[in-house]
Amino acid sequence: MPLRNSKPISAAQLGFIVEDAASEIYIFSASDFRFLLVNRGARDNLGFGFDELRKLAPWDLKPHLNEAQFREKVRPLLETGSGDMVFETVHRRKDGSLYDVSVHLQLLENDGEPIFFAAIRDVTRENQLKRSLEDRERDLEAALAGREVLLQEVNHRVKNSLQLVMALLQLHAREATDDGLKFALSEARHRVSVVASIHQRLYMNGDYSMVDIGDFLAELVTATVRSMSRLDDIGIELELQSGVAIGMDRAVPLALVVSELLTNSLKYAFPDQRKGTVGVHLSSTETEITVTVLDDSVGYCVADSAETGTGLGSKIVHALTGQIRAKVETQTKAGGTHISIVLPRG
């Protein structure tokens, strides 16, 4: 709200305001560049008295700008006869120490004579903080780059280790003479391959913590059917909600459970090479994620196997669903079997 009945500020009062201003205030001639006024804030920071400053010009305080460079910097103002500019430079105190400054320079007129008015702020502390933040950012970038290299090395070694385990299991399975042992080794190799495929997806995507379940389940179903040599007679049904992701710690157990259920279905639900369909549905709400493994067989009841079976596969399903705090819900009817794994989000 404008003040009424207030007296204008006198020249003397204005002089006191400038003298006591927190900013460094300089007024100097636009012809010979000699200082006409330097306020207390500037004098105290510089360590010069005013009599000493009257003998100096702006470039005497600026070690990074000589006379020619300073004159060139202000030439646009002199050519237009008015205007202002803002720039940063360095001031040198009487004792030789330096400090960073932000300069707001204006060309004005005083009794028809052009003069420069400079309001200068000491930004040493700000620049120190800025440089400190830049140093920290560089350190963090270097640390992240090192972490990335380390993760790539670890992932490479894990990948090689998993491939070695798979190769050894396959070798032993081929050399085994007992059919039961051969079968167990082959199943073990398949389980390791499920873990390896999740790891490979993480490694290729560059995200070492989260897995897109939908993309992975699509690959898992196809790979499982292919591994059982049933691609020609078993169709695949996929209804997978996009954008559903979980952490690595739950993705591996969930994938192993789905793999076990699919393998059981392919082994037992379609006897005598009967044709049929297996599938996986994925859906989610704000609180739950549901993965349903299904088949349309009228053969072996996979649901009963998952619920009451005593074999290794059933034990794996029970153990891993418990690990990820998931519920197993089954539905068996003439049209086939549906087994749903319901796990909480988070």
C-alpha positions as CSV (number, residue, x, y, z in Angstrom):
1,M,0.0,0.0,0.0
2,P,1.6,3.4,-1.0
3,L,2.7,5.7,1.8
4,R,0.9,9.0,2.0
5,N,2.2,12.3,3.3
6,S,5.7,10.8,3.3
7,K,8.7,13.1,2.7
8,P,11.0,12.3,-0.2
9,I,14.4,10.9,0.8
10,S,17.1,13.5,0.7
11,A,20.4,13.2,-1.0
12,A,22.1,13.0,2.4
13,Q,19.7,10.2,3.6
14,L,20.3,8.3,0.4
15,G,24.0,8.6,1.0
16,F,23.7,7.1,4.4
17,I,21.5,4.2,2.9
18,V,24.2,3.5,0.3
19,E,27.0,3.7,2.9
20,D,25.3,1.2,5.2
21,A,24.0,-1.2,2.5
22,A,25.0,-4.8,3.0
23,S,26.1,-5.1,-0.6
24,E,29.3,-3.6,-1.8
25,I,28.4,-0.4,-3.7
26,Y,30.8,1.2,-6.1
27,I,30.3,4.4,-8.2
28,F,32.9,5.2,-10.8
29,S,33.4,7.6,-13.7
30,A,32.5,6.4,-17.2
31,S,35.3,8.4,-18.6
32,D,38.4,7.8,-16.5
33,F,37.0,4.9,-14.5
34,R,38.2,6.3,-11.2
35,F,36.1,5.5,-8.1
36,L,33.8,8.3,-7.0
37,L,32.2,6.4,-4.1
38,V,32.8,3.1,-2.4
39,N,30.6,2.2,0.6
40,R,31.6,0.8,3.9
41,G,30.7,-2.8,3.1
42,A,33.1,-2.7,0.2
43,R,35.9,-0.9,2.0
44,D,35.7,-3.3,5.0
45,N,35.8,-6.4,2.7
46,L,38.6,-5.1,0.6
47,G,40.7,-3.6,3.4
48,F,41.3,-0.4,1.6
49,G,40.5,3.1,2.8
50,F,38.5,5.4,0.5
51,D,41.6,7.6,-0.2
52,E,43.4,4.5,-1.4
53,L,40.5,3.5,-3.6
54,R,40.2,6.9,-5.2
55,K,43.5,6.2,-6.9
56,L,42.3,2.8,-8.2
57,A,40.1,1.7,-11.1
58,P,37.8,-1.4,-11.3
59,W,40.4,-3.5,-13.0
60,D,42.9,-2.9,-10.1
61,L,40.5,-5.0,-8.0
62,K,39.9,-7.7,-10.6
63,P,43.0,-9.9,-11.2
64,H,41.1,-11.8,-13.9
65,L,40.4,-8.7,-15.9
66,N,43.0,-6.2,-17.1
67,E,42.2,-2.7,-18.3
68,A,41.6,-3.6,-21.9
69,Q,39.4,-6.6,-21.0
70,F,37.3,-4.5,-18.6
71,R,36.8,-1.7,-21.1
72,E,35.7,-4.3,-23.7
73,K,33.3,-5.8,-21.3
74,V,31.5,-2.5,-20.6
75,R,31.8,-1.2,-24.2
76,P,28.2,-2.2,-25.1
77,L,26.8,-0.1,-22.2
78,L,28.9,2.9,-23.3
79,E,27.8,2.5,-26.9
80,T,24.1,2.5,-26.1
81,G,24.5,5.1,-23.3
82,S,22.4,3.1,-20.8
83,G,21.6,-0.4,-19.7
84,D,23.0,-2.9,-17.3
85,M,24.8,-6.2,-17.1
86,V,25.4,-9.0,-14.6
87,F,28.6,-11.1,-14.5
88,E,30.8,-13.0,-12.0
89,T,34.4,-12.4,-11.4
90,V,37.0,-12.3,-8.6
91,H,38.1,-9.4,-6.4
92,R,41.5,-9.0,-4.7
93,R,41.7,-7.6,-1.2
94,K,44.5,-5.3,0.0
95,D,46.2,-8.3,1.6
96,G,46.2,-10.2,-1.7
97,S,43.4,-12.7,-0.8
98,L,40.7,-13.3,-3.4
99,Y,36.9,-13.7,-3.2
100,D,34.2,-14.4,-5.7
101,V,31.8,-11.7,-6.6
102,S,28.6,-11.3,-8.6
103,V,28.5,-7.8,-10.2
104,H,25.4,-6.0,-11.3
105,L,26.7,-3.0,-13.3
106,Q,24.5,-0.1,-14.6
107,L,25.3,2.9,-16.6
108,L,23.5,6.0,-15.3
109,E,23.6,9.8,-15.6
110,N,24.6,12.2,-12.9
111,D,24.2,15.9,-13.7
112,G,24.5,15.0,-17.4
113,E,27.7,13.0,-16.9
114,P,27.7,9.2,-17.4
115,I,28.6,7.1,-14.3
116,F,28.7,3.5,-13.5
117,F,26.8,2.1,-10.5
118,A,27.9,-1.4,-9.4
119,A,26.1,-3.4,-6.7
120,I,28.4,-6.3,-5.9
121,R,27.7,-9.4,-3.8
122,D,30.3,-11.6,-2.2
123,V,29.4,-15.1,-3.5
124,T,32.5,-16.9,-2.2
125,R,30.5,-19.1,0.1
126,E,27.9,-19.9,-2.5
127,N,30.5,-20.9,-5.1
128,Q,32.3,-23.0,-2.5
129,L,29.1,-24.9,-1.8
130,K,28.4,-25.2,-5.5
131,R,31.9,-26.6,-6.1
132,S,31.5,-28.9,-3.1
133,L,28.2,-30.2,-4.6
134,E,29.8,-30.7,-8.0
135,D,32.7,-32.6,-6.4
136,R,30.2,-34.8,-4.5
137,E,28.2,-35.4,-7.7
138,R,31.4,-36.4,-9.5
139,D,32.3,-38.7,-6.6
140,L,28.8,-40.3,-6.7
141,E,29.0,-40.7,-10.5
142,A,32.4,-42.4,-10.1
143,A,31.0,-44.6,-7.3
144,L,28.0,-45.5,-9.4
145,A,30.2,-46.3,-12.4
146,G,32.3,-48.5,-10.2
147,R,29.2,-50.2,-8.8
148,E,28.0,-50.8,-12.3
149,V,31.3,-52.4,-13.3
150,L,31.2,-54.5,-10.1
151,L,27.6,-55.6,-10.8
152,Q,28.5,-56.5,-14.3
153,E,31.4,-58.6,-13.1
154,V,29.3,-60.3,-10.5
155,N,26.5,-61.0,-13.0
156,H,29.0,-62.4,-15.5
157,R,30.4,-64.7,-12.8
158,V,26.9,-65.8,-11.7
159,K,25.9,-66.5,-15.3
160,N,29.0,-68.6,-15.9
161,S,28.5,-70.4,-12.6
162,L,24.9,-71.3,-13.4
163,Q,25.9,-72.4,-16.9
164,L,28.6,-74.6,-15.4
165,V,26.1,-76.2,-12.9
166,M,23.7,-76.8,-15.8
167,A,26.5,-78.4,-17.9
168,L,27.6,-80.7,-15.0
169,L,24.0,-81.8,-14.4
170,Q,23.5,-82.5,-18.0
171,L,26.7,-84.4,-18.2
172,H,25.8,-86.6,-15.2
173,A,22.3,-87.2,-16.6
174,R,23.8,-88.5,-19.8
175,E,26.2,-90.8,-18.0
176,A,23.6,-92.1,-15.5
177,T,22.4,-95.6,-16.1
178,D,19.6,-95.5,-13.6
179,D,16.5,-94.0,-15.2
180,G,15.3,-92.5,-11.9
181,L,18.6,-90.7,-11.4
182,K,18.7,-89.6,-15.0
183,F,15.3,-88.1,-14.6
184,A,16.1,-86.4,-11.3
185,L,19.3,-84.8,-12.8
186,S,17.4,-83.6,-15.8
187,E,14.7,-82.0,-13.6
188,A,17.4,-80.4,-11.5
189,R,19.0,-78.9,-14.6
190,H,15.7,-77.5,-15.7
191,R,15.2,-75.8,-12.3
192,V,18.6,-74.3,-12.5
193,S,17.8,-73.1,-16.0
194,V,14.7,-71.2,-14.7
195,V,17.0,-69.3,-12.2
196,A,19.5,-68.7,-15.0
197,S,16.8,-67.3,-17.3
198,I,15.6,-64.8,-14.7
199,H,19.2,-63.7,-14.0
200,Q,19.8,-63.3,-17.7
201,R,16.7,-61.1,-18.0
202,L,17.9,-58.9,-15.2
203,Y,21.4,-58.7,-16.7
204,M,20.1,-57.8,-20.2
205,N,17.6,-55.2,-19.0
206,G,20.2,-53.5,-16.7
207,D,17.7,-53.5,-13.8
208,Y,19.2,-55.7,-11.1
209,S,16.3,-55.5,-8.7
210,M,12.9,-55.8,-10.5
211,V,11.5,-58.3,-13.0
212,D,8.5,-57.7,-15.3
213,I,6.6,-60.9,-14.5
214,G,4.4,-60.8,-17.7
215,D,7.4,-60.8,-20.1
216,F,9.2,-63.4,-18.2
217,L,6.2,-65.8,-17.8
218,A,5.6,-65.7,-21.5
219,E,9.2,-66.8,-22.1
220,L,9.0,-69.4,-19.3
221,V,5.8,-71.1,-20.6
222,T,7.3,-71.4,-24.2
223,A,10.6,-72.7,-22.9
224,T,9.0,-75.3,-20.6
225,V,6.8,-76.7,-23.4
226,R,9.8,-76.7,-25.7
227,S,11.9,-78.5,-23.1
228,M,9.3,-81.2,-22.9
229,S,9.2,-81.6,-26.7
230,R,5.5,-80.8,-26.7
231,L,5.4,-77.6,-28.9
232,D,3.7,-79.6,-31.8
233,D,0.8,-81.0,-29.8
234,I,0.3,-78.5,-26.9
235,G,-1.1,-75.1,-27.4
236,I,-0.2,-72.1,-25.2
237,E,-2.7,-69.7,-23.7
238,L,-1.4,-66.4,-22.2
239,E,-3.3,-63.6,-20.6
240,L,-0.7,-61.5,-19.0
241,Q,-1.3,-58.0,-17.5
242,S,1.5,-55.7,-18.5
243,G,3.5,-53.6,-16.2
244,V,3.5,-56.0,-13.2
245,A,6.9,-56.2,-11.6
246,I,8.3,-57.8,-8.5
247,G,11.7,-58.0,-6.8
248,M,14.3,-60.6,-7.6
249,D,13.8,-62.1,-4.2
250,R,10.3,-63.1,-5.1
251,A,10.6,-63.5,-8.8
252,V,12.9,-66.6,-8.6
253,P,10.6,-68.6,-6.2
254,L,7.5,-67.6,-8.2
255,A,9.1,-68.7,-11.4
256,L,10.2,-72.0,-9.9
257,V,6.6,-72.7,-8.7
258,V,5.1,-71.9,-12.1
259,S,7.8,-74.1,-13.8
260,E,7.0,-77.0,-11.4
261,L,3.2,-76.7,-12.1
262,L,3.7,-76.5,-15.9
263,T,6.1,-79.4,-15.9
264,N,3.7,-81.5,-13.9
265,S,0.8,-80.6,-16.2
266,L,2.9,-81.5,-19.3
267,K,4.1,-84.8,-17.8
268,Y,0.9,-86.1,-16.4
269,A,-2.2,-84.2,-17.6
270,F,-1.9,-85.2,-21.3
271,P,-1.3,-89.0,-21.3
272,D,-0.6,-90.9,-24.6
273,Q,0.6,-87.6,-26.3
274,R,-2.9,-86.3,-26.1
275,K,-3.2,-82.8,-27.6
276,G,-4.3,-79.9,-25.4
277,T,-3.5,-76.5,-24.0
278,V,-1.5,-75.1,-21.1
279,G,-1.5,-71.5,-20.1
280,V,-0.7,-68.8,-17.6
281,H,-2.8,-65.9,-16.6
282,L,-1.4,-62.9,-14.7
283,S,-3.5,-60.2,-13.1
284,S,-3.0,-57.8,-10.2
285,T,-4.8,-55.4,-7.9
286,E,-3.5,-52.7,-5.5
287,T,-2.9,-55.4,-2.9
288,E,-2.4,-58.7,-4.7
289,I,-0.8,-60.4,-7.7
290,T,-2.3,-63.5,-9.1
291,V,-0.6,-66.0,-11.4
292,T,-2.8,-68.9,-12.6
293,V,-1.4,-72.0,-14.2
294,L,-4.0,-73.9,-16.2
295,D,-4.6,-76.8,-18.6
296,D,-7.6,-78.2,-20.4
297,S,-6.9,-81.9,-19.8
298,V,-9.2,-84.5,-18.3
299,G,-6.2,-86.6,-17.3
300,Y,-4.0,-86.4,-14.2
301,C,-5.3,-83.9,-11.7
302,V,-2.4,-81.4,-11.2
303,A,-4.3,-79.6,-8.5
304,D,-4.3,-82.7,-6.3
305,S,-0.6,-83.2,-6.9
306,A,0.1,-79.6,-5.9
307,E,-2.0,-79.8,-2.8
308,T,-1.4,-83.3,-1.4
309,G,1.6,-84.7,-3.4
310,T,4.6,-85.9,-1.5
311,G,7.1,-85.8,-4.4
312,L,10.0,-83.3,-4.7
313,G,8.0,-81.1,-7.0
314,S,5.1,-80.8,-4.6
315,K,7.6,-80.1,-1.7
316,I,9.2,-77.3,-3.8
317,V,5.8,-75.7,-4.5
318,H,4.8,-75.8,-0.8
319,A,8.2,-74.5,0.3
320,L,8.5,-71.7,-2.2
321,T,4.9,-70.4,-1.9
322,G,5.4,-70.2,1.8
323,Q,8.7,-68.3,1.2
324,I,6.9,-65.6,-0.8
325,R,3.8,-65.6,1.5
326,A,1.6,-66.8,-1.3
327,K,-1.7,-68.7,-1.1
328,V,-2.4,-71.6,-3.5
329,E,-6.0,-71.8,-4.8
330,T,-7.1,-74.7,-6.9
331,Q,-10.1,-75.3,-9.2
332,T,-10.6,-78.6,-11.0
333,K,-13.5,-79.4,-13.3
334,A,-14.2,-81.4,-16.4
335,G,-12.7,-78.7,-18.6
336,G,-9.3,-78.8,-16.9
337,T,-7.4,-77.6,-13.9
338,H,-6.6,-74.1,-12.7
339,I,-4.0,-73.5,-9.9
340,S,-3.7,-69.8,-8.7
341,I,-0.8,-68.5,-6.8
342,V,-1.9,-65.3,-5.0
343,L,0.9,-63.2,-3.4
344,P,0.7,-59.9,-1.6
345,R,2.2,-56.8,-3.2
346,G,5.2,-55.3,-1.4
